[in-house]
Every structure is written in C-alpha cells, then in structure tokens.
Amino acid sequence: MEAGEGTEETPLPLVLTRFQLSEEYGFLLPDPLTELPAPYGPWMEIAHDLPQLIASHRLRSQVHQMPQLSTRHLRGREELHLAHLVLSFITMGYLWQEGEEGTVKVLPQNLAVPFWEVSQALGLPPILSHTDFVLANWRRKNPNRNLDTIISLPGGESLRGFILVTLLVEKAAVPGIKAIIQAIRAILQLDEETLHKALQELAEAIGDMSKALKRMHDYVDPAVFYAVIRIFLSGWKDNPAMPDGLIYEGVSDEPMAYSGGSAAQSTVLHAFDELLGIRHSEESTAFLHRMRDYMPPPHRAFVEEIHRAPSLKQHVLSSGDARLCTAFNRCVSALAEFRSYHITIVTKYITVAAAKAKAGQADPGDRAGPSAVKPPSALEAKGTGGSHIFSFLKSVRDTTREGMISA
C-alpha cells in the first residue's frame, strides 16, 4: 500500500532488522561466507585465481571450460550473496580481460544463466555492484581481526586498499544509521532532547566517514587505480567502449545495459539525504534514483521508509529551537564536507592520474595486472557508474550545502 492512498495503516516500527541491517555493521553483510558448497568448486577455483588468469589472458578460455552449474543448491541469503560476488567478479574479468578495445558482445551461457538466476533471487542486477564489491566482500584474515577481501581482481594491494577503505567508510556510518532511527522516533514522540542527541551523533558519524575516506591516500596508488582497477568496475550502460550493452546468452537474445560499480550505489548517503531533506537537481536525482536499483531491495526499502517519514527539516523549523537548528546544520555541513572530500579524491585518482597516464608518466610496472592493456579512455570524464563525474559530484555537493537552515 502506497502512502497517501487513503487507507490508514499503523506504520511498522522503524527497526534495522526489518531492512536486513545490522546493529554492528549497518549495510555491510555481517560476517560473509567465504566458501560456497562443494558443487560450486569450479566457480570458486576460477574466482580465487582471477588476477593471475586475467594477467595471463587465460580467464576467457577457463570460463569457456567451466561446467554449467544449477543454482538450486544455493541456500539462504549468505550463499546467494557469495555466489553473486563470485559470478560478478568473474563476469567483469571476462568482459575486460583484453581492455577497452577487446570487449565481447556475449556473456557465455554457463556464466550468464546462473548469474542471472542468483541476481533474480537477490533482487540485484547481473553486474558487479557496490553490494558485491564492498558490502559482501570482506573477511577476518586472522585472530587479530585484520580485514581482507574474499575475491580480488588485478590491482594488487591498491585494489585491496580501495575495497577495505570503502568498507571502513561504511562501518563509520553505522552510528549515523542508528541515529536516523532515533531521530524519526523522536520526531514522532516530540522528544526534542533525543532528537538533538541523534543529530549530534549523525554529524559525528559523517565526520568519521570523512576521516575513514582520507585513508585512501595511504593504501591506493592513483596510477594503479586509474590504469588497472577502474576498467574492471566499468559497466555496459553509457560506456562508449560497449555502446550496445551485453547479451546474456541463454537469458535473452537482446543485449542488456547495466551501470558499473559506483559509490552512488551505497545506501548510506541516500539515507542521509532523505532524512535531511536534501533535494538534488533533476539530472542528479534521476541518476541517484537509478543507482537505487543496484541496492539490495531491503536497503532500498529503508531509504523509501525514511522518505515517507515526517520531515525532519520542517520539524526543526517549526520547533523554533535554535539548538536543533544548529545541530541540523552541523549534519548538513558534515555531509557537504564529505562530498567535497570525495571530489578531492576523484581529482587525484582520475583527473590527475589520467593526465599522467596520457603523458606516459604513470608506471604501474609489475605491481598490478594486465600490463599489455593500455589505460582506459572511454570513461575519462565519467564515473564507472556512467555519470559525468565532476559536474555530478559538484552539483550534489552544492545542493547539499543549500539544504542548510538559514538563520
């Protein structure tokens, strides 16, 4: 039942578990599985060897020899998520093994059909998304609880750093996700004290996300990110290197187009925008709403639930409480600062790295995968999700700033 259809329904309490969210991990999958059941050994074998298979240009031939496996032995959300992670990484490697100029038009049936079936079961698209790349792709490496990825692609330590720093940003957001729930409850109960505390916690969480993002500089080499890693996150929608999309053999005779992995697929910022009533431009909103199709359906439902909740901004304005106004503006300001810092990162890892690659200064050498493949150029001015990256990021940052309550 849609809101506003005239039927009064008692809203369900806004609790994290209703949306497959964890008290400790937020949108991250808590303790993901690292191995699939025995019948899926052939997938796991290829997935664990992806960087070497891609670097030696053997992945496609390995995939062609892979048996056609049924997905019916997969049980439960964790197994499905691991299967989606494995098949999405294999797919990206298969597509981009030979770089931009060596793409294929067809994903073979033995990969396409199970990938499609697992995607349908999870409500996710059949492509690598933020859910696979980060949320479901982590494990504890040893008793000291050091983190590692489960599946990798070319890019060595820089790829590992890129995934794990992004994971730390998601983890830093968890108190902010809990603060959203507290804030909405406090508005409904007219509890200004709890609301003020929730807004303070939200601003602090967003600040911690910025601190986590700064660690990117310590772990990710811009030359490796630009020349090696980025192509494997690229999709086949709005990408000049694959203008016709991709045929999923055995699924459809018509090509399908999906966007590549993008930070815009992280549910965190969508949730914060909805709570704070941030309104982006028509073009940015259209892109962001399309990115919601790449989130697990329960996470998307969480964002929609926040959208339907009473307006925080209206509540703060009508309260006339200067303390609440200040706390609200701190949240908006922290969010704008986070987005500004994201622009700084993108400038270093894409614009500057692209210029250096063109000038021949970048030398990833043998630190990473396919050295014979030249740096990608199809997405020079675009994000891997297909957006015009700088105009999009700056527009979204500026409209966030405009969400402040003026004195």
C-alpha positions as CSV (number, residue, x, y, z in Angstrom):
1,M,0.0,0.0,0.0
2,E,1.5,3.3,-1.1
3,A,1.5,6.2,1.4
4,G,-1.4,8.6,0.7
5,E,-3.8,6.1,-0.9
6,G,-6.4,7.0,1.7
7,T,-6.1,3.8,3.8
8,E,-4.8,4.5,7.3
9,E,-2.3,1.8,8.3
10,T,-0.4,1.7,11.5
11,P,3.2,2.1,10.4
12,L,5.5,-0.7,11.4
13,P,8.2,0.4,13.9
14,L,11.4,1.6,12.1
15,V,13.9,-1.0,13.2
16,L,17.1,-2.1,11.5
17,T,16.4,-5.8,11.3
18,R,13.3,-5.1,9.1
19,F,15.6,-3.9,6.4
20,Q,18.4,-6.6,6.8
21,L,20.5,-4.0,8.6
22,S,22.9,-4.9,11.4
23,E,23.3,-3.0,14.7
24,E,27.1,-3.6,14.4
25,Y,27.7,-3.5,10.6
26,G,24.9,-1.3,9.2
27,F,24.6,-2.1,5.4
28,L,27.6,-4.4,5.4
29,L,26.8,-8.1,5.3
30,P,27.7,-9.4,8.8
31,D,30.5,-12.0,8.6
32,P,30.0,-13.0,4.9
33,L,30.6,-16.6,3.9
34,T,33.9,-17.2,2.2
35,E,33.3,-20.6,0.5
36,L,30.3,-22.0,-1.4
37,P,29.0,-25.6,-1.1
38,A,31.1,-28.3,-2.9
39,P,29.1,-28.4,-6.2
40,Y,30.3,-24.8,-6.8
41,G,34.0,-25.6,-6.6
42,P,34.6,-24.7,-10.3
43,W,33.4,-21.2,-9.7
44,M,35.4,-20.7,-6.6
45,E,38.6,-22.1,-8.2
46,I,38.4,-19.5,-11.0
47,A,37.3,-16.7,-8.7
48,H,40.3,-17.2,-6.4
49,D,42.7,-17.1,-9.3
50,L,41.2,-14.1,-11.1
51,P,44.2,-11.7,-11.0
52,Q,46.6,-14.3,-12.5
53,L,44.1,-15.6,-15.0
54,I,43.4,-12.1,-16.3
55,A,47.1,-11.0,-16.3
56,S,48.0,-14.1,-18.4
57,H,44.9,-13.6,-20.6
58,R,43.6,-17.1,-19.8
59,L,40.3,-16.2,-18.0
60,R,38.1,-16.4,-21.0
61,S,39.3,-19.9,-22.0
62,Q,38.8,-21.0,-18.4
63,V,35.3,-19.7,-18.4
64,H,34.5,-21.5,-21.6
65,Q,35.6,-24.8,-20.0
66,M,33.5,-24.1,-16.8
67,P,30.6,-26.6,-16.3
68,Q,27.1,-25.2,-16.5
69,L,26.0,-25.4,-12.8
70,S,22.5,-25.2,-11.4
71,T,21.8,-22.6,-8.7
72,R,19.3,-24.8,-6.9
73,H,21.8,-26.0,-4.3
74,L,22.3,-22.4,-3.0
75,R,20.6,-21.9,0.3
76,G,20.0,-18.7,2.2
77,R,21.0,-15.1,1.7
78,E,24.7,-15.6,2.6
79,E,25.3,-18.3,0.0
80,L,23.4,-16.2,-2.6
81,H,25.5,-13.1,-1.9
82,L,28.7,-15.1,-2.1
83,A,27.6,-16.6,-5.4
84,H,26.7,-13.2,-6.8
85,L,30.1,-11.8,-5.6
86,V,31.9,-14.7,-7.3
87,L,30.0,-14.6,-10.6
88,S,30.1,-10.7,-10.8
89,F,33.9,-10.7,-10.4
90,I,34.3,-13.5,-13.0
91,T,32.0,-11.5,-15.3
92,M,34.0,-8.3,-15.0
93,G,37.2,-10.1,-15.6
94,Y,35.8,-11.9,-18.6
95,L,34.5,-8.7,-20.1
96,W,37.6,-6.5,-19.6
97,Q,40.4,-9.1,-19.8
98,E,41.7,-7.5,-23.1
99,G,41.0,-3.9,-22.1
100,E,38.5,-1.5,-23.7
101,E,39.4,-2.5,-27.3
102,G,38.9,-6.2,-26.7
103,T,35.4,-6.4,-25.3
104,V,33.0,-9.1,-26.2
105,K,29.3,-8.8,-27.1
106,V,28.1,-12.1,-25.4
107,L,28.4,-13.4,-21.9
108,P,28.5,-17.2,-22.3
109,Q,25.6,-19.2,-21.1
110,N,27.4,-21.2,-18.4
111,L,28.2,-17.9,-16.7
112,A,25.2,-15.8,-17.8
113,V,22.4,-18.1,-16.7
114,P,23.5,-18.8,-13.1
115,F,24.5,-15.1,-12.7
116,W,21.0,-14.1,-13.9
117,E,19.3,-16.6,-11.6
118,V,21.2,-15.6,-8.5
119,S,20.6,-11.9,-9.3
120,Q,16.9,-12.5,-9.6
121,A,16.9,-14.3,-6.3
122,L,18.6,-11.4,-4.5
123,G,16.8,-8.6,-6.5
124,L,20.1,-7.3,-7.7
125,P,21.2,-6.6,-11.3
126,P,23.6,-9.1,-13.1
127,I,26.7,-7.0,-12.8
128,L,29.3,-6.1,-10.1
129,S,27.8,-3.5,-7.8
130,H,28.8,-1.8,-4.5
131,T,27.0,-4.6,-2.7
132,D,29.3,-7.3,-4.2
133,F,32.5,-5.2,-4.3
134,V,32.4,-3.9,-0.7
135,L,29.4,-5.0,1.4
136,A,29.8,-8.7,0.9
137,N,33.5,-8.9,0.0
138,W,35.2,-8.9,3.4
139,R,36.6,-11.4,5.9
140,R,38.7,-11.6,9.0
141,K,42.2,-12.6,8.0
142,N,43.5,-13.8,11.4
143,P,42.7,-13.9,15.1
144,N,43.8,-10.2,15.3
145,R,40.7,-9.5,13.3
146,N,42.7,-7.9,10.4
147,L,40.4,-7.4,7.4
148,D,40.9,-8.9,3.9
149,T,38.8,-9.2,0.8
150,I,37.3,-12.5,-0.3
151,I,37.6,-12.2,-4.1
152,S,40.0,-9.9,-5.9
153,L,40.8,-8.6,-9.4
154,P,44.0,-7.1,-10.9
155,G,45.3,-4.2,-8.8
156,G,47.1,-6.0,-6.0
157,E,47.4,-4.1,-2.7
158,S,45.8,-1.0,-4.2
159,L,42.7,-2.9,-5.1
160,R,42.6,-4.4,-1.6
161,G,43.1,-1.0,-0.1
162,F,40.4,0.6,-2.2
163,I,37.8,-2.0,-1.2
164,L,38.7,-2.1,2.5
165,V,38.9,1.7,2.9
166,T,35.4,1.9,1.3
167,L,34.3,-0.7,3.8
168,L,35.7,1.4,6.7
169,V,33.6,4.3,5.4
170,E,30.5,2.1,5.5
171,K,31.4,0.9,9.0
172,A,31.9,4.5,10.2
173,A,28.4,5.3,9.0
174,V,26.8,2.8,11.4
175,P,26.1,5.2,14.3
176,G,24.6,7.6,11.8
177,I,22.2,4.9,10.5
178,K,21.1,4.2,14.1
179,A,20.8,8.0,14.6
180,I,18.3,8.1,11.7
181,I,16.0,5.7,13.5
182,Q,16.4,7.6,16.8
183,A,15.6,11.0,15.0
184,I,12.5,9.7,13.3
185,R,11.2,8.2,16.6
186,A,12.0,11.4,18.4
187,I,10.0,13.5,15.9
188,L,7.0,11.2,16.2
189,Q,7.2,11.4,20.0
190,L,8.0,15.1,20.0
191,D,11.1,14.3,22.1
192,E,13.4,17.3,21.4
193,E,16.2,16.1,23.7
194,T,16.5,12.7,22.0
195,L,16.3,14.4,18.6
196,H,19.1,16.8,19.5
197,K,21.3,13.9,20.6
198,A,20.5,11.9,17.5
199,L,21.6,14.8,15.2
200,Q,24.8,15.2,17.2
201,E,25.5,11.5,16.6
202,L,24.7,11.8,12.9
203,A,27.1,14.7,12.4
204,E,29.8,12.9,14.3
205,A,29.3,9.7,12.2
206,I,29.5,11.7,8.9
207,G,32.8,13.3,10.2
208,D,34.1,9.8,10.9
209,M,33.3,8.7,7.4
210,S,35.4,11.6,6.0
211,K,38.3,10.5,8.3
212,A,38.0,6.9,7.0
213,L,37.9,8.1,3.4
214,K,41.2,10.0,3.9
215,R,42.9,6.7,4.4
216,M,42.6,6.1,0.7
217,H,45.8,8.0,0.2
218,D,47.7,5.6,2.4
219,Y,46.6,2.4,0.6
220,V,45.7,3.2,-3.0
221,D,48.2,4.1,-5.7
222,P,46.5,6.6,-8.2
223,A,48.4,5.1,-11.2
224,V,47.2,1.6,-10.4
225,F,43.7,2.7,-9.7
226,Y,43.4,4.6,-12.9
227,A,45.3,2.3,-15.3
228,V,44.4,-1.1,-13.8
229,I,41.5,-1.2,-11.3
230,R,39.0,1.2,-12.8
231,I,38.2,-0.7,-16.0
232,F,37.0,-3.7,-14.0
233,L,34.4,-1.6,-12.3
234,S,33.0,-0.3,-15.6
235,G,29.6,-1.3,-16.8
236,W,27.9,-1.6,-20.2
237,K,25.5,1.3,-20.0
238,D,26.6,4.8,-21.0
239,N,30.0,3.4,-21.8
240,P,31.4,4.2,-25.3
241,A,33.6,1.0,-25.1
242,M,30.4,-1.1,-25.0
243,P,27.8,1.0,-26.7
244,D,25.4,-1.9,-27.5
245,G,25.3,-3.4,-24.0
246,L,25.8,-7.2,-23.4
247,I,23.9,-10.3,-24.5
248,Y,23.4,-12.7,-21.6
249,E,23.4,-16.0,-23.5
250,G,20.5,-18.3,-22.5
251,V,18.7,-15.4,-20.8
252,S,17.8,-13.0,-23.6
253,D,18.7,-12.6,-27.3
254,E,18.6,-8.8,-26.9
255,P,21.6,-7.0,-25.3
256,M,21.1,-5.5,-21.8
257,A,22.8,-2.5,-20.4
258,Y,23.8,-2.1,-16.7
259,S,25.8,0.6,-15.0
260,G,29.2,-0.2,-13.4
261,G,30.0,-0.1,-9.7
262,S,29.7,3.3,-8.2
263,A,29.8,5.0,-4.8
264,A,26.4,6.3,-5.6
265,Q,25.1,2.7,-5.1
266,S,26.0,3.0,-1.4
267,T,22.7,3.3,0.5
268,V,24.3,5.4,3.3
269,L,24.3,8.8,1.6
270,H,20.8,8.2,0.1
271,A,19.5,7.6,3.6
272,F,21.2,10.7,5.0
273,D,19.9,12.8,2.1
274,E,16.3,11.6,2.7
275,L,16.5,12.3,6.5
276,L,17.9,15.8,6.0
277,G,15.6,16.7,3.1
278,I,18.4,17.4,0.7
279,R,17.0,18.0,-2.8
280,H,19.3,17.5,-5.7
281,S,19.0,18.7,-9.3
282,E,16.7,16.9,-11.7
283,E,19.5,15.2,-13.5
284,S,21.4,14.2,-10.4
285,T,18.2,12.9,-8.8
286,A,17.5,10.8,-11.9
287,F,21.0,9.2,-11.7
288,L,20.8,8.6,-8.0
289,H,17.4,7.0,-8.2
290,R,18.6,4.8,-11.0
291,M,21.5,3.7,-8.7
292,R,19.0,2.6,-6.1
293,D,18.2,-0.3,-8.5
294,Y,21.7,-1.6,-7.7
295,M,21.0,-1.9,-3.9
296,P,19.6,-4.9,-2.2
297,P,15.8,-4.4,-2.1
298,P,15.6,-4.2,1.7
299,H,18.2,-1.4,1.7
300,R,16.2,0.4,-1.0
301,A,13.1,0.0,1.2
302,F,14.9,1.6,4.2
303,V,15.6,4.7,2.1
304,E,11.9,4.8,0.9
305,E,10.7,4.5,4.5
306,I,12.8,7.5,5.6
307,H,11.3,9.4,2.6
308,R,7.8,8.6,3.9
309,A,8.6,9.7,7.5
310,P,7.7,13.1,8.8
311,S,10.0,15.9,7.6
312,L,12.9,16.5,9.9
313,K,13.7,19.9,8.4
314,Q,10.0,21.0,8.8
315,H,10.0,19.8,12.4
316,V,13.2,21.7,13.2
317,L,12.0,24.8,11.5
318,S,8.6,24.8,13.2
319,S,10.2,24.0,16.6
320,G,11.9,27.4,16.6
321,D,14.6,25.7,18.7
322,A,18.0,27.3,18.0
323,R,19.8,24.3,19.4
324,L,18.1,21.9,17.0
325,C,18.7,24.3,14.0
326,T,22.4,24.3,14.9
327,A,22.6,20.5,15.2
328,F,20.7,20.1,11.9
329,N,23.1,22.4,10.1
330,R,26.1,20.6,11.5
331,C,24.8,17.4,9.9
332,V,24.2,19.1,6.5
333,S,27.7,20.8,6.7
334,A,29.4,17.5,7.6
335,L,27.7,15.9,4.6
336,A,28.7,18.7,2.2
337,E,32.3,18.4,3.6
338,F,32.3,14.6,3.0
339,R,31.1,15.2,-0.6
340,S,33.8,17.9,-1.1
341,Y,36.4,15.5,0.1
342,H,35.1,12.8,-2.3
343,I,35.7,15.4,-5.1
344,T,39.3,15.8,-3.9
345,I,39.8,12.0,-4.0
346,V,38.3,11.7,-7.5
347,T,40.5,14.6,-8.8
348,K,43.6,12.8,-7.6
349,Y,42.6,9.3,-8.7
350,I,41.0,10.1,-12.0
351,T,41.8,13.6,-13.4
352,V,45.4,13.8,-12.3
353,A,46.1,10.1,-12.9
354,A,44.5,10.4,-16.4
355,A,46.8,13.3,-17.3
356,K,49.9,11.4,-16.0
357,A,48.9,8.3,-17.9
358,K,48.5,10.3,-21.1
359,A,51.9,11.9,-20.6
360,G,53.3,8.4,-20.1
361,Q,54.5,9.2,-16.5
362,A,52.4,6.6,-14.9
363,D,54.1,3.3,-14.5
364,P,52.2,0.7,-12.6
365,G,55.0,-1.7,-13.7
366,D,54.6,-5.2,-12.4
367,R,52.6,-4.1,-9.3
368,A,49.4,-5.0,-10.9
369,G,47.6,-6.9,-13.7
370,P,47.5,-6.7,-17.4
371,S,50.5,-4.6,-18.4
372,A,49.8,-5.1,-22.1
373,V,46.5,-3.3,-21.7
374,K,46.6,0.5,-22.2
375,P,44.9,2.7,-19.7
376,P,41.1,3.1,-20.3
377,S,40.0,6.3,-22.0
378,A,36.3,5.6,-22.7
379,L,35.3,6.8,-19.2
380,E,37.9,9.6,-18.8
381,A,35.3,12.2,-17.8
382,K,32.7,9.7,-16.5
383,G,32.4,7.7,-13.3
384,T,32.3,3.9,-13.5
385,G,28.5,4.2,-12.9
386,G,28.2,6.3,-16.1
387,S,27.7,9.8,-14.7
388,H,29.6,12.8,-15.9
389,I,31.6,12.6,-12.7
390,F,32.7,16.2,-11.9
391,S,29.5,18.0,-12.8
392,F,27.6,15.4,-10.9
393,L,29.7,15.4,-7.8
394,K,29.9,19.2,-7.6
395,S,26.2,19.6,-8.2
396,V,25.4,17.1,-5.5
397,R,27.8,18.8,-3.1
398,D,26.3,22.3,-3.8
399,T,22.7,21.2,-3.4
400,T,23.7,19.6,-0.1
401,R,25.0,23.0,1.1
402,E,21.8,24.5,0.0
403,G,20.0,22.3,2.5
404,M,21.2,24.3,5.4
405,I,18.6,26.2,7.5
406,S,19.4,29.9,7.3
407,A,19.3,31.9,10.5
